Amino acid sequence: MAGDNDEELKPEQTAGFKVGQQRTIEELKELDKNDESVRKWKESLIGGGDLSDPNDPRKCIILSLGLEVQGRPDIIIDLKDPSSLETLKTKPFTIKEGAEFRMKVTFKVQHQILSGLKYLQVVKRAGLSQKHQEMIGSYGPNTKDKPFYEKKFEPDTAPSGMLGRGKYKAVSKFIDDDNETHLQFEWAFNVEKDW
């Protein structure tokens, strides 16, 4: 399914937006280091106590994806474990038809500022597909004060009715303004009459 979605999983571009030059944290610290206001601004972005793992070259590590439904325990998918990605394809979770839900992601940034992280999703059922894009934002590397980030998406509603019930297949991708894909995976879910 992933190959079918290559074109669909391209992020929408904002007209007139240009990606800035990519710089390491050390390069950023050296820029305008004598300007007190710029130094304070950079400190607020970069912070102190960088938690970057020198043995892990990834810029962004997606830790989990969750589904919040009021009055029910959250469904949390641990994306750090490669076996959980395989389970997502073969063991779909259930959403009650018409239920209002909100997705959330937790992630870690390291080594440099992450610019314009986006979540893209293509959901397919019965030959029809629907694309969703959610801007997550730009973030500096995590620190001891902020060991990970969490972003809650806009609320959504599950399909309902006889035609809305059934099994759905999806592909999700986390990509940034530099067109670097940080994680892409396939998964499935069922929409049923009840939980």
Buried (B, 14 or more C-beta within 10 A) or exposed (E): EEEEBEEBBBBEEEEEEEEEEEEEBEEBBEEEEEEEEEBEEBEEEBBEEBBBEEEEEBBBBBBBBBBBBEEEEEBBBBBEEEEBBEEBBEEBEEBBBEBEBBBBBBBBBBBBBBBBBBBBBBBBBEEEBEEBBBBBEBBBBBBEEBEEBEBEBEEEEBBBEEEEBEEBBBBBBBBBBEEBEBBBBBBBBEBBEEE
